[in-house]
Amino acid sequence: MKNLNIPIDHLVMLAELDDKDAGLMAKAIAQYANKGIAPSFSNSALKAIFTLFRSNIEAQRESSAKRSEINTTNAMGKKSAAKKKVVKKVTSTDSESQQIADDVTETSDVVEESLPLDAIEAVYPKLGTYRNESLSIWESFSEEKKRKAIGFVQTYISQTPNAIDQMYLNRYLGAEPWEK
């Protein structure tokens, strides 16, 4: 999860715990929100309190998933079913990135529309908030350059494994590292 909203009444309850238990609870909440791993508390009070946080986190996950699905549907508009397959979010290897680029090539042969920015957003890990800039750069690319950009994503990620060092999508597109 990127964001987690905690209701005030939950925070008040957390503040009532002693510092050690509050710290354990905070770590448990963070681990559950980030990795989905539930804690195994021996203290029954902490178990009970955590169930409240768990239900809140699950509700937010569900809401976020629905919102994401709606946004993806809206972004896709009336595009073909073949293109919708390309947009799904994946964690891929070099060969899978190349397969996506190949699929996109086949799709572009069938459908005469230009590749949408969503095609690279589906595989690029660091999108940032400059979507309009990314879109502007993307639209200036030829279809071949777009396929190269998508195909190079996993190579770039393997060359720059630390997420902090990776460029946001707009910078990646502007720098064109697949051409170097």
Beta strands, then each sheet from edge to edge (+ up, - down):
end
